[in-house]
Amino acid sequence: MQAISIQQPWAFAIARGGRAISNQAVPTAYRGPLIIHASMRVDLKACDSPLVRAAGWDPRDPLATIGAAIAMAELDDVCSAGAQGGPCDCGPWAEAGAHHWQLTSVRALPRPIVALGRPSLWEPSPTLMAKVQTMLAPTSSNPAS
């Protein structure tokens, strides 16, 4: 499992399901589970973006926090066409000049988990991984016999 720190409100837009692309300066060969961590930085201009507003941006929402893991996703693919100046079909969230990390199966955490992030792709601590997995584990509705 890997993690990535993303500025707010972009991390929020991923966690709430409105954004399935993470624009990154570099590609990655990694595919698989990815913790979405809201970095300590906020892109204030983006808070007024029509796309962010359509994703339900609300600074009072717990997932609008900074410095915490807020969601889990699957990194399925990376489209590098935009980074190479070519056209792609990655949708309105895809920025020209960036590699488009394509996220699926996004699940917001029930509550943020405070954690230190890092630039680029990083390996979360075993404690953070365990907390995320516990929060997302299905609960048994049937009592043990």
N, CA and C atoms as a LAMMPS dump frame, in Angstrom:
ITEM: TIMESTEP
0
ITEM: NUMBER OF ATOMS
435
ITEM: BOX BOUNDS ff ff ff
-5.0000000000000000e+02 5.0000000000000000e+02
-5.0000000000000000e+02 5.0000000000000000e+02
-5.0000000000000000e+02 5.0000000000000000e+02
ITEM: ATOMS id mol type element x y z
1 1 1 N 0.846 -1.178 0
2 1 2 C 0 0 0
3 1 3 C 0.887 1.235 0
4 2 1 N 0.434 2.256 -0.725
5 2 2 C 1.152 3.518 -0.798
6 2 3 C 0.195 4.647 -0.396
7 3 1 N 0.747 5.841 -0.25
8 3 2 C -0.052 7.02 0.079
9 3 3 C 0.443 8.19 -0.747
10 4 1 N -0.413 9.19 -0.887
11 4 2 C -0.024 10.416 -1.564
12 4 3 C -0.673 11.595 -0.842
13 5 1 N 0.111 12.635 -0.643
14 5 2 C -0.398 13.861 -0.028
15 5 3 C -0.853 14.809 -1.127
16 6 1 N -2.065 15.308 -0.982
17 6 2 C -2.681 16.177 -1.981
18 6 3 C -3.247 17.399 -1.253
19 7 1 N -3.048 18.574 -1.838
20 7 2 C -3.568 19.795 -1.226
21 7 3 C -5.092 19.785 -1.176
22 8 1 N -5.622 20.462 -0.167
23 8 2 C -7.048 20.736 -0.138
24 8 3 C -7.303 21.9 -1.082
25 9 1 N -8.412 22.016 -1.727
26 9 2 C -9.607 21.197 -1.656
27 9 3 C -9.606 20.006 -2.607
28 10 1 N -8.476 19.784 -3.289
29 10 2 C -8.394 18.673 -4.256
30 10 3 C -8.56 17.324 -3.569
31 11 1 N -7.942 17.15 -2.402
32 11 2 C -8.079 15.883 -1.667
33 11 3 C -9.538 15.646 -1.289
34 12 1 N -10.215 16.693 -0.856
35 12 2 C -11.634 16.606 -0.516
36 12 3 C -12.442 16.137 -1.728
37 13 1 N -12.17 16.729 -2.893
38 13 2 C -12.909 16.383 -4.112
39 13 3 C -12.72 14.909 -4.464
40 14 1 N -11.543 14.371 -4.2
41 14 2 C -11.322 12.933 -4.419
42 14 3 C -12.115 12.134 -3.395
43 15 1 N -12.011 12.503 -2.127
44 15 2 C -12.659 11.746 -1.053
45 15 3 C -14.175 11.72 -1.189
46 16 1 N -14.751 12.81 -1.638
47 16 2 C -16.209 12.89 -1.773
48 16 3 C -16.699 12.345 -3.117
49 17 1 N -15.786 11.838 -3.941
50 17 2 C -16.191 11.147 -5.155
51 17 3 C -16.385 12.007 -6.382
52 18 1 N -16.104 13.282 -6.3
53 18 2 C -16.29 14.131 -7.467
54 18 3 C -15.117 14.127 -8.417
55 19 1 N -13.961 13.698 -7.926
56 19 2 C -12.737 13.779 -8.732
57 19 3 C -12.073 12.398 -8.791
58 20 1 N -11.852 11.9 -9.987
59 20 2 C -11.234 10.581 -10.158
60 20 3 C -9.838 10.672 -10.753
61 21 1 N -9.289 11.884 -10.8
62 21 2 C -7.959 12.12 -11.369
63 21 3 C -7.124 12.89 -10.353
64 22 1 N -5.862 12.494 -10.212
65 22 2 C -4.902 13.288 -9.451
66 22 3 C -3.82 13.719 -10.43
67 23 1 N -3.681 15.019 -10.623
68 23 2 C -2.678 15.557 -11.541
69 23 3 C -1.325 15.566 -10.852
70 24 1 N -0.354 14.883 -11.446
71 24 2 C 0.967 14.758 -10.847
72 24 3 C 2.044 15.143 -11.856
73 25 1 N 3.16 15.633 -11.338
74 25 2 C 4.276 16.044 -12.191
75 25 3 C 5.026 14.858 -12.769
76 26 1 N 4.935 13.715 -12.108
77 26 2 C 5.673 12.527 -12.557
78 26 3 C 4.729 11.336 -12.671
79 27 1 N 5.049 10.401 -13.568
80 27 2 C 4.258 9.169 -13.632
81 27 3 C 4.713 8.214 -12.536
82 28 1 N 4.044 7.102 -12.403
83 28 2 C 4.458 6.06 -11.472
84 28 3 C 4.114 4.703 -12.059
85 29 1 N 4.926 3.716 -11.74
86 29 2 C 4.643 2.348 -12.16
87 29 3 C 3.736 1.654 -11.14
88 30 1 N 3.563 2.288 -9.969
89 30 2 C 2.749 1.683 -8.912
90 30 3 C 1.285 1.613 -9.326
91 31 1 N 0.654 0.48 -9.04
92 31 2 C -0.788 0.297 -9.193
93 31 3 C -1.251 -0.426 -7.94
94 32 1 N -2.388 -0.001 -7.411
95 32 2 C -2.922 -0.669 -6.232
96 32 3 C -3.508 0.314 -5.238
97 33 1 N -3.683 -0.141 -3.984
98 33 2 C -4.325 0.691 -2.97
99 33 3 C -3.505 1.938 -2.658
100 34 1 N -4.222 3.044 -2.469
101 34 2 C -3.573 4.332 -2.261
102 34 3 C -4.35 5.12 -1.203
103 35 1 N -3.661 5.47 -0.135
104 35 2 C -4.267 6.332 0.884
105 35 3 C -4.195 7.77 0.378
106 36 1 N -5.32 8.468 0.45
107 36 2 C -5.369 9.881 0.078
108 36 3 C -5.171 10.684 1.362
109 37 1 N -4.074 11.423 1.398
110 37 2 C -3.71 12.227 2.562
111 37 3 C -3.856 13.7 2.201
112 38 1 N -4.589 14.44 3.022
113 38 2 C -4.734 15.883 2.809
114 38 3 C -3.502 16.562 3.398
115 39 1 N -2.726 17.202 2.535
116 39 2 C -1.48 17.822 2.989
117 39 3 C -1.766 19.036 3.865
118 40 1 N -0.723 19.619 4.377
119 40 2 C -0.846 20.795 5.239
120 40 3 C -1.016 22.084 4.424
121 41 1 N -0.997 21.973 3.116
122 41 2 C -1.141 23.15 2.257
123 41 3 C -2.537 23.174 1.642
124 42 1 N -3.038 24.379 1.444
125 42 2 C -4.359 24.586 0.844
126 42 3 C -4.193 25.466 -0.391
127 43 1 N -4.782 25.051 -1.483
128 43 2 C -4.81 25.847 -2.705
129 43 3 C -6.038 26.756 -2.616
130 44 1 N -5.847 27.949 -2.066
131 44 2 C -6.967 28.852 -1.8
132 44 3 C -7.727 29.248 -3.059
133 45 1 N -7.021 29.418 -4.177
134 45 2 C -7.69 29.779 -5.43
135 45 3 C -8.643 28.668 -5.879
136 46 1 N -8.261 27.422 -5.626
137 46 2 C -9.072 26.288 -6.064
138 46 3 C -10.386 26.178 -5.294
139 47 1 N -10.449 26.763 -4.116
140 47 2 C -11.676 26.685 -3.313
141 47 3 C -12.867 27.314 -4.028
142 48 1 N -12.611 28.223 -4.952
143 48 2 C -13.68 28.868 -5.712
144 48 3 C -13.899 28.244 -7.083
145 49 1 N -13.168 27.183 -7.392
146 49 2 C -13.305 26.52 -8.685
147 49 3 C -14.714 25.926 -8.836
148 50 1 N -15.34 26.096 -10.005
149 50 2 C -16.654 25.483 -10.233
150 50 3 C -16.626 23.957 -10.052
151 51 1 N -15.527 23.318 -10.456
152 51 2 C -15.436 21.861 -10.277
153 51 3 C -15.412 21.487 -8.796
154 52 1 N -14.646 22.225 -8.013
155 52 2 C -14.557 21.949 -6.572
156 52 3 C -15.904 22.213 -5.908
157 53 1 N -16.539 23.284 -6.289
158 53 2 C -17.866 23.592 -5.722
159 53 3 C -18.87 22.496 -6.084
160 54 1 N -18.811 22.006 -7.336
161 54 2 C -19.715 20.936 -7.759
162 54 3 C -19.458 19.639 -6.987
163 55 1 N -18.233 19.463 -6.505
164 55 2 C -17.901 18.269 -5.717
165 55 3 C -18.392 18.401 -4.277
166 56 1 N -18.971 19.555 -3.936
167 56 2 C -19.545 19.729 -2.611
168 56 3 C -18.617 20.343 -1.583
169 57 1 N -17.574 21.045 -2.029
170 57 2 C -16.598 21.625 -1.105
171 57 3 C -17.288 22.381 0.027
172 58 1 N -16.938 21.981 1.242
173 58 2 C -17.452 22.628 2.446
174 58 3 C -16.334 22.608 3.477
175 59 1 N -15.736 23.751 3.781
176 59 2 C -14.612 23.77 4.721
177 59 3 C -14.983 23.274 6.124
178 60 1 N -16.269 23.146 6.42
179 60 2 C -16.702 22.626 7.727
180 60 3 C -16.778 21.103 7.751
181 61 1 N -16.719 20.481 6.585
182 61 2 C -16.764 19.018 6.489
183 61 3 C -15.489 18.442 7.105
184 62 1 N -15.57 17.375 7.887
185 62 2 C -14.363 16.773 8.46
186 62 3 C -13.326 16.361 7.413
187 63 1 N -13.773 16.036 6.202
188 63 2 C -12.826 15.642 5.163
189 63 3 C -12.129 16.837 4.524
190 64 1 N -12.473 18.04 4.948
191 64 2 C -11.787 19.242 4.48
192 64 3 C -10.585 19.569 5.363
193 65 1 N -10.303 18.713 6.317
194 65 2 C -9.18 18.927 7.232
195 65 3 C -7.855 18.882 6.489
196 66 1 N -6.803 19.316 7.148
197 66 2 C -5.455 19.209 6.592
198 66 3 C -4.608 18.353 7.525
199 67 1 N -3.564 17.747 6.97
200 67 2 C -2.653 16.937 7.773
201 67 3 C -3.248 15.63 8.241
202 68 1 N -4.036 14.982 7.373
203 68 2 C -4.691 13.736 7.782
204 68 3 C -5.019 12.863 6.574
205 69 1 N -5.059 11.559 6.811
206 69 2 C -5.553 10.622 5.809
207 69 3 C -7.069 10.749 5.8
208 70 1 N -7.663 10.884 4.601
209 70 2 C -9.107 11.1 4.531
210 70 3 C -9.842 10.105 3.634
211 71 1 N -9.098 9.328 2.841
212 71 2 C -9.77 8.397 1.925
213 71 3 C -8.811 7.296 1.483
214 72 1 N -9.395 6.295 0.875
215 72 2 C -8.651 5.19 0.27
216 72 3 C -9.151 5.06 -1.162
217 73 1 N -8.246 4.781 -2.082
218 73 2 C -8.613 4.618 -3.488
219 73 3 C -7.724 3.537 -4.101
220 74 1 N -8.059 3.155 -5.302
221 74 2 C -7.212 2.268 -6.104
222 74 3 C -6.6 3.117 -7.207
223 75 1 N -5.287 3.064 -7.326
224 75 2 C -4.611 3.708 -8.452
225 75 3 C -4.595 2.682 -9.573
226 76 1 N -5.454 2.887 -10.573
227 76 2 C -5.633 1.908 -11.645
228 76 3 C -4.726 2.12 -12.84
229 77 1 N -4.436 3.376 -13.152
230 77 2 C -3.666 3.64 -14.354
231 77 3 C -3.12 5.065 -14.297
232 78 1 N -2.185 5.364 -15.183
233 78 2 C -1.644 6.711 -15.327
234 78 3 C -1.664 7.054 -16.809
235 79 1 N -2.302 8.182 -17.131
236 79 2 C -2.319 8.678 -18.503
237 79 3 C -1.268 9.781 -18.606
238 80 1 N -0.309 9.608 -19.497
239 80 2 C 0.76 10.594 -19.665
240 80 3 C 0.602 11.42 -20.94
241 81 1 N -0.486 11.229 -21.665
242 81 2 C -0.689 11.961 -22.916
243 81 3 C -0.706 13.466 -22.68
244 82 1 N -1.376 13.918 -21.633
245 82 2 C -1.455 15.35 -21.337
246 82 3 C -0.102 15.942 -20.99
247 83 1 N 0.736 15.163 -20.309
248 83 2 C 2.067 15.637 -19.933
249 83 3 C 2.96 15.793 -21.158
250 84 1 N 2.648 15.045 -22.193
251 84 2 C 3.44 15.091 -23.411
252 84 3 C 2.839 16.054 -24.442
253 85 1 N 1.826 16.814 -24.019
254 85 2 C 1.219 17.811 -24.904
255 85 3 C 0.143 17.274 -25.814
256 86 1 N -0.206 16.02 -25.662
257 86 2 C -1.224 15.427 -26.516
258 86 3 C -2.596 15.448 -25.876
259 87 1 N -3.612 15.108 -26.652
260 87 2 C -4.967 15.069 -26.114
261 87 3 C -5.202 13.773 -25.319
262 88 1 N -6.112 13.85 -24.38
263 88 2 C -6.525 12.647 -23.649
264 88 3 C -8.002 12.792 -23.287
265 89 1 N -8.584 11.707 -22.843
266 89 2 C -10.004 11.7 -22.473
267 89 3 C -10.169 11.522 -20.974
268 90 1 N -9.318 12.171 -20.184
269 90 2 C -9.342 11.981 -18.729
270 90 3 C -10.369 12.846 -18.017
271 91 1 N -11.064 13.706 -18.738
272 91 2 C -12.152 14.467 -18.141
273 91 3 C -11.765 15.856 -17.668
274 92 1 N -12.731 16.559 -17.061
275 92 2 C -12.537 17.965 -16.711
276 92 3 C -11.511 18.21 -15.598
277 93 1 N -11.207 17.202 -14.795
278 93 2 C -10.24 17.375 -13.71
279 93 3 C -8.8 17.294 -14.212
280 94 1 N -8.602 16.761 -15.402
281 94 2 C -7.257 16.559 -15.946
282 94 3 C -6.659 17.877 -16.416
283 95 1 N -5.459 18.179 -15.926
284 95 2 C -4.761 19.406 -16.305
285 95 3 C -3.749 19.115 -17.407
286 96 1 N -3.64 20.034 -18.354
287 96 2 C -2.632 19.912 -19.405
288 96 3 C -1.245 19.981 -18.761
289 97 1 N -0.322 19.219 -19.287
290 97 2 C 1.047 19.235 -18.779
291 97 3 C 1.275 18.353 -17.577
292 98 1 N 0.265 17.593 -17.155
293 98 2 C 0.4 16.725 -15.977
294 98 3 C 0.138 15.274 -16.356
295 99 1 N 0.656 14.393 -15.538
296 99 2 C 0.331 12.971 -15.635
297 99 3 C -0.961 12.774 -14.838
298 100 1 N -1.901 12.073 -15.402
299 100 2 C -3.215 11.913 -14.782
300 100 3 C -3.303 10.541 -14.117
301 101 1 N -3.166 10.541 -12.796
302 101 2 C -3.287 9.304 -12.033
303 101 3 C -4.781 9.01 -11.904
304 102 1 N -5.209 7.869 -12.427
305 102 2 C -6.626 7.531 -12.488
306 102 3 C -7.016 6.697 -11.265
307 103 1 N -7.94 7.25 -10.488
308 103 2 C -8.358 6.655 -9.219
309 103 3 C -9.75 6.047 -9.348
310 104 1 N -9.905 4.865 -8.78
311 104 2 C -11.208 4.192 -8.748
312 104 3 C -11.463 3.699 -7.327
313 105 1 N -12.665 3.218 -7.104
314 105 2 C -13.056 2.623 -5.814
315 105 3 C -12.701 3.533 -4.635
316 106 1 N -12.959 4.805 -4.785
317 106 2 C -12.644 5.765 -3.727
318 106 3 C -13.634 5.576 -2.574
319 107 1 N -13.081 5.479 -1.371
320 107 2 C -13.905 5.361 -0.162
321 107 3 C -13.413 6.384 0.857
322 108 1 N -14.288 7.303 1.237
323 108 2 C -13.936 8.28 2.262
324 108 3 C -13.844 7.568 3.609
325 109 1 N -12.909 7.989 4.422
326 109 2 C -12.816 7.444 5.776
327 109 3 C -13.932 8.046 6.625
328 110 1 N -14.438 7.295 7.604
329 110 2 C -15.495 7.837 8.466
330 110 3 C -15.052 9.087 9.223
331 111 1 N -13.763 9.172 9.508
332 111 2 C -13.192 10.366 10.142
333 111 3 C -11.724 10.44 9.745
334 112 1 N -11.164 11.64 9.696
335 112 2 C -9.75 11.791 9.319
336 112 3 C -8.818 11.132 10.347
337 113 1 N -7.677 10.683 9.857
338 113 2 C -6.631 10.131 10.726
339 113 3 C -5.427 11.053 10.607
340 114 1 N -5.118 11.764 11.669
341 114 2 C -3.996 12.7 11.657
342 114 3 C -2.71 11.94 11.36
343 115 1 N -1.945 12.442 10.399
344 115 2 C -0.698 11.792 9.993
345 115 3 C 0.175 12.801 9.259
346 116 1 N 1.474 12.586 9.353
347 116 2 C 2.412 13.399 8.584
348 116 3 C 2.494 12.84 7.171
349 117 1 N 2.42 13.713 6.197
350 117 2 C 2.547 13.289 4.809
351 117 3 C 3.933 13.593 4.285
352 118 1 N 4.122 13.327 3.015
353 118 2 C 5.39 13.586 2.345
354 118 3 C 5.098 13.951 0.892
355 119 1 N 6.035 14.657 0.27
356 119 2 C 5.855 14.925 -1.161
357 119 3 C 5.931 13.615 -1.95
358 120 1 N 5.238 13.568 -3.055
359 120 2 C 5.253 12.425 -3.958
360 120 3 C 4.606 11.2 -3.31
361 121 1 N 4.81 10.056 -3.917
362 121 2 C 4.272 8.793 -3.414
363 121 3 C 5.098 8.356 -2.211
364 122 1 N 4.45 7.892 -1.142
365 122 2 C 5.188 7.489 0.054
366 122 3 C 4.543 6.278 0.706
367 123 1 N 5.353 5.595 1.491
368 123 2 C 4.876 4.399 2.182
369 123 3 C 4.358 4.781 3.562
370 124 1 N 3.074 4.529 3.821
371 124 2 C 2.52 4.879 5.126
372 124 3 C 3.058 3.949 6.216
373 125 1 N 3.046 4.445 7.432
374 125 2 C 3.499 3.631 8.557
375 125 3 C 2.544 2.456 8.761
376 126 1 N 3.027 1.382 9.363
377 126 2 C 2.136 0.256 9.664
378 126 3 C 0.949 0.671 10.535
379 127 1 N 1.165 1.629 11.429
380 127 2 C 0.076 2.097 12.293
381 127 3 C -1.006 2.784 11.468
382 128 1 N -0.602 3.652 10.541
383 128 2 C -1.577 4.335 9.695
384 128 3 C -2.323 3.329 8.821
385 129 1 N -1.613 2.382 8.228
386 129 2 C -2.263 1.373 7.39
387 129 3 C -3.29 0.583 8.201
388 130 1 N -2.935 0.204 9.416
389 130 2 C -3.847 -0.568 10.267
390 130 3 C -5.095 0.247 10.609
391 131 1 N -4.915 1.536 10.919
392 131 2 C -6.068 2.387 11.249
393 131 3 C -7.006 2.53 10.054
394 132 1 N -6.439 2.733 8.876
395 132 2 C -7.263 2.859 7.672
396 132 3 C -8.015 1.562 7.407
397 133 1 N -7.319 0.436 7.47
398 133 2 C -7.959 -0.854 7.208
399 133 3 C -9.055 -1.151 8.23
400 134 1 N -8.825 -0.797 9.484
401 134 2 C -9.844 -1.007 10.514
402 134 3 C -11.075 -0.167 10.236
403 135 1 N -10.874 1.095 9.859
404 135 2 C -12.012 1.976 9.568
405 135 3 C -12.835 1.502 8.385
406 136 1 N -12.179 0.896 7.406
407 136 2 C -12.87 0.494 6.187
408 136 3 C -13.312 -0.966 6.191
409 137 1 N -12.971 -1.704 7.25
410 137 2 C -13.346 -3.114 7.318
411 137 3 C -14.854 -3.235 7.457
412 138 1 N -15.434 -4.185 6.726
413 138 2 C -16.872 -4.385 6.871
414 138 3 C -17.186 -4.889 8.281
415 139 1 N -18.269 -4.398 8.823
416 139 2 C -18.669 -4.849 10.157
417 139 3 C -19.668 -5.97 10.008
418 140 1 N -19.585 -6.916 10.887
419 140 2 C -20.495 -8.059 10.856
420 140 3 C -21.818 -7.651 11.481
421 141 1 N -22.899 -7.887 10.754
422 141 2 C -24.221 -7.554 11.287
423 141 3 C -24.86 -8.75 11.961
424 142 1 N -24.244 -9.93 11.799
425 142 2 C -24.781 -11.132 12.411
426 142 3 C -23.994 -11.458 13.675
427 143 1 N -24.686 -11.654 14.797
428 143 2 C -23.966 -12.023 16.01
429 143 3 C -23.377 -13.41 15.872
430 144 1 N -22.251 -13.627 16.549
431 144 2 C -21.586 -14.94 16.497
432 144 3 C -22.476 -15.987 17.147
433 145 1 N -22.496 -17.168 16.556
434 145 2 C -23.337 -18.251 17.088
435 145 3 C -22.575 -19.064 18.087
